[in-house]
Amino acid sequence: IMDTEWDPTIYSSWNQHCPLWNSGVSSLTFCPTANIMAVSDWDNTITCYKYTESNDELDEIGYRKHNRAALSCCWDKSGNNIFSGGCD
């Protein structure tokens, strides 16, 4: 999805499969090199999800916890690292 313009059908798919939308999402950022998004949340977590177009699924591929609410996250240009900040 990063090589093309934003496709609202992908968001719709992620919205259907992602259990986090009703929690306290504080930020969401897309990897510049892959179909992965990172989500910071008021429940103290930074969670990564990978979108698989072939089966239209969003799979959790990893997470890290802050001691307090995670307020923001972003990727580096290479897509290899995520930076986050929170109330800790």
Sine and cosine of phi, psi and omega as CSV:
sin_phi,cos_phi,sin_psi,cos_psi,sin_omega,cos_omega
0.00,0.00,-0.29,0.96,-0.06,-1.00
-0.98,0.22,-0.31,0.95,-0.02,-1.00
-1.00,0.03,-0.07,1.00,-0.04,-1.00
-0.79,-0.62,0.09,-1.00,0.07,-1.00
-0.94,0.35,0.30,-0.95,-0.03,-1.00
-0.84,0.55,0.75,-0.67,0.00,-1.00
-0.93,-0.37,0.94,-0.34,-0.06,-1.00
-0.89,0.45,-0.35,0.94,0.03,-1.00
-0.93,0.36,-0.50,0.86,0.05,-1.00
-0.93,0.37,-0.70,0.72,0.06,-1.00
-0.85,0.52,-0.69,0.72,0.02,-1.00
-0.85,0.53,-0.69,0.73,0.02,-1.00
-0.90,0.45,-0.72,0.69,0.00,-1.00
-0.88,0.47,-0.63,0.78,-0.01,-1.00
-0.89,0.45,-0.57,0.82,0.01,-1.00
-0.95,0.32,-0.59,0.81,-0.15,-0.99
-0.99,-0.17,-0.20,0.98,-0.12,-0.99
-1.00,-0.09,0.86,-0.51,-0.06,-1.00
-0.98,0.21,-0.06,1.00,-0.16,-0.99
-1.00,0.00,-0.16,0.99,-0.16,-0.99
-0.88,0.47,-0.44,0.90,-0.01,-1.00
-1.00,-0.06,0.02,1.00,0.07,-1.00
-1.00,-0.02,-0.30,-0.95,-0.09,-1.00
-0.99,-0.13,0.91,0.42,0.00,-1.00
-0.90,0.44,0.80,-0.60,0.01,-1.00
-0.97,-0.23,-0.45,0.89,0.12,-0.99
-0.33,-0.94,0.34,-0.94,0.00,-1.00
-0.59,-0.80,0.73,-0.69,-0.03,-1.00
-0.63,-0.78,0.59,-0.81,-0.04,-1.00
-0.98,-0.18,0.66,-0.75,0.05,-1.00
-0.90,0.44,0.69,-0.73,-0.01,-1.00
-0.97,0.26,-0.17,0.99,-0.11,-0.99
-0.82,-0.57,-0.03,1.00,-0.07,-1.00
-0.44,-0.90,0.18,-0.98,0.03,-1.00
-0.99,0.10,0.86,0.50,-0.04,-1.00
-0.78,-0.62,0.63,-0.78,0.12,-0.99
-0.82,-0.57,0.51,-0.86,0.07,-1.00
-0.92,-0.39,0.67,-0.75,-0.07,-1.00
-0.79,-0.62,0.80,-0.60,0.14,-0.99
-0.99,-0.15,0.52,-0.85,-0.17,-0.99
-0.62,-0.79,0.45,-0.90,0.05,-1.00
-0.92,0.38,-0.21,0.98,0.04,-1.00
-1.00,0.09,0.27,0.96,0.10,-1.00
0.99,0.11,0.12,0.99,-0.11,-0.99
-0.94,-0.33,0.47,-0.88,0.27,-0.96
-0.91,-0.41,0.88,-0.47,-0.07,-1.00
-0.86,-0.51,0.67,-0.74,0.05,-1.00
-0.96,-0.29,0.69,-0.72,0.03,-1.00
-0.81,-0.58,0.66,-0.75,0.06,-1.00
-0.94,-0.35,0.76,-0.65,0.04,-1.00
-1.00,-0.04,0.79,-0.61,0.05,-1.00
-0.93,-0.37,0.95,-0.32,-0.09,-1.00
-0.92,0.39,-0.57,0.82,-0.08,-1.00
-0.87,0.49,-0.57,0.82,0.03,-1.00
-0.88,-0.47,0.20,0.98,0.09,-1.00
0.79,0.62,0.76,0.65,-0.02,-1.00
-0.81,-0.58,0.43,-0.90,0.08,-1.00
-0.89,-0.46,0.91,-0.42,-0.08,-1.00
-0.92,-0.39,0.71,-0.70,0.10,-1.00
-0.95,0.33,0.79,-0.61,-0.03,-1.00
-0.90,-0.44,-0.04,1.00,0.05,-1.00
0.22,-0.98,0.34,-0.94,0.07,-1.00
-0.39,-0.92,0.33,-0.95,0.10,-0.99
-0.70,-0.72,0.47,-0.88,0.01,-1.00
-0.93,-0.38,0.64,-0.77,0.22,-0.97
-1.00,-0.03,0.22,-0.98,0.09,-1.00
-0.97,0.23,-0.41,0.91,0.05,-1.00
-0.68,-0.73,-0.11,-0.99,-0.08,-1.00
-0.77,0.63,0.71,-0.70,0.11,-0.99
-1.00,-0.01,0.87,-0.49,-0.14,-0.99
-0.99,-0.15,-0.43,0.90,-0.08,-1.00
-0.38,-0.92,0.45,-0.89,0.10,-1.00
-0.48,-0.88,0.42,-0.91,0.04,-1.00
-0.42,-0.91,0.37,-0.93,0.02,-1.00
-0.99,-0.10,0.45,-0.89,0.21,-0.98
-0.98,0.17,0.16,-0.99,-0.08,-1.00
-0.89,0.46,-0.49,0.87,-0.03,-1.00
-0.98,0.20,-0.29,0.96,-0.06,-1.00
0.98,0.21,0.22,0.98,-0.03,-1.00
-0.99,-0.13,-0.30,0.95,-0.08,-1.00
-0.73,-0.69,0.55,-0.83,0.09,-1.00
-0.88,-0.47,0.70,-0.71,0.08,-1.00
-0.94,-0.34,0.64,-0.77,-0.01,-1.00
-0.63,-0.77,0.39,-0.92,0.05,-1.00
-0.63,-0.77,0.50,-0.87,-0.02,-1.00
-0.42,-0.91,-0.31,-0.95,-0.06,-1.00
-0.99,0.12,0.08,1.00,0.05,-1.00
-0.98,-0.18,0.00,0.00,0.00,0.00
